Each structure stands twice: as structure tokens, then as C-alpha cells.
């Protein structure tokens, strides 16, 4: 009987946590799916040679979207509720550009709440392009340092400066950083589209961005399009403080019309969180627990 009671308690706990289950690999959000790649080697040293001067150290395992968010994903988000995000219209599989940081954060919040998770960002007003408010220290992400932008129980978010940098430039096999997100210290070959190793969509090789699954060679972790195609929003403010919702955010990676400097680890740009630029897109990050790991409310990383 004692063993039966223990089993019953464990089953009850599992049921209580069932709405907080993350999956490695492909995750379905109903009308579309996202593929995630685990970024391991937690506790890696920072790179002291890029921009900013100390970057890429992440204390925990996490996941990064293998591809940029597409126009089709935003269209399906818009169809799901009244809050509408506008994008450029190049094609369903093109990266979603013309999306502000604030709008990208709204989309990420919906990824969370549509699956029963806690929203990542604290919007206290209803406008689709309004700035966020800060979380309290009680609610804020704490692992690796307090982050008042991100809620501690969120399961999807915009990648921080360090998370983005590590996914792009760090090589887990050698524990070193490369200058470019194709696993090389030499600029990638410029292409209009494709998946060949050592290539990227940049330097005027195309009239516009490639489809998100055809955006060049992969990073050492296996992420596509971190160099070229379109710039990507970081969660982190350009001054690295995350102290004010209206502060300028970091953007990285260059776009289809840039030279190689914008693809490199030494270049970090910035933009106002309400700006909707036709060459800035974004991707999504998530915790790295492995397939089917349960995360209950209040369980911080």
C-alpha cells in the first residue's frame, strides 16, 4: 500500500506539471511548428575579442530556433487572436521583417500562453507596439544574472545577447569562438540561397532574403542564418542593462545586402524597440532540458 501511495503522488505531480512540458526538436504551436537545436556546454568561458568586449558565456543549457521566424508564422499568429502584427510581404517562407522588438515579444508571449506557459514579457498596455514594463525581482529570470525583462517561468523568449552570440560563434568541440557564424575565421561565401556549408546570404548576392530554410550554412551548433539573410533582434538592450523597456535593443548578424563585417563577432548594432525595419527579423529561444522534460510553475532555471 505504501508503494501504491508513492506512485499515486508521483502521478499527481506529473499531471500537475503536464502543461509545462518542453520538447527538444520540433515543437507544434497548432497551425505551425518550430525546430529547436540544443545549445549545450553550459558554463563556457566568454569571448573577450568580439562585441561587446565580453560575450557568449551562458551558465545553462538552452535551445535556439534552427531557423528565423517566417512570415507564415506571423500570419497564423494574427489569425489566432485580435492583436495583429504587420510584416513585409515577400513570401510565406521568407523571414518575418518589418516586425519591431515589441511585436516580436508579443509573438513570443503568445507562443508561451498558447501552450499554457507563463508569458515572457510584461506588457501592461494593449498596443501591439507598446514598450514592456519590468518584472519584479521575484518574477524575473535569475540564472546567470538577474534579467528584469524575462519572466523566470517563461518557456519561449527572444535570445539574449550572450545566448545569441554563443549559438552563432562558439564551437563546443574545441571550446573556442570563431569570427563568423559558419564555424570559420574566414568570411563565408556569399550566396543568394542554399544550405552549403561555409555560405551565407549577404554582400548583395540576392535581391532580398532567402527562405528561412535556405539561408546558408550552419553554425557549429547547427543553426541557420545567424549570419546574413536578415538582422535579428536580441532580447538585451544595447547598453546591456535591461533596465528600461524603451531602451535600444541589440541587433546582430547582418542582412542579404551587407558586407562581411556585419556578420562577424566584432559587430553589434542597435535599434529602437518600436522600429519596424525591412531588414530586421528574429528567432526564438527556449530552455534546454532534453525531450519531454517537465517544468512546473516557479521552477527557475
Secondary structure, DSSP 8 states (H G I E B T S, - for coil): -HHHHHHHHHHHHHHHTGGGB--SEEEE-SS-EEEEEEE--TT---BSSSSSSSB---SS-EEEESS--BHHHHHHHHHHSS-------S-TTBB--S--HHHHHHHHHHHHHHTT-B-SSB--S--TT---B---TTTEE-TTS-EEEEETTBSEEE--HHHHHHHHHEETTTTEE-SBTTTBSS--EE-SSB--TTEEB-TTSSSS--BGGGBB-B-TTS-B-SSBSSEEEEEEETTS----TTS-EEEES--TTS-GGGGSTT--EEE-TT---TTEE--EEEE---TT-B--TT---
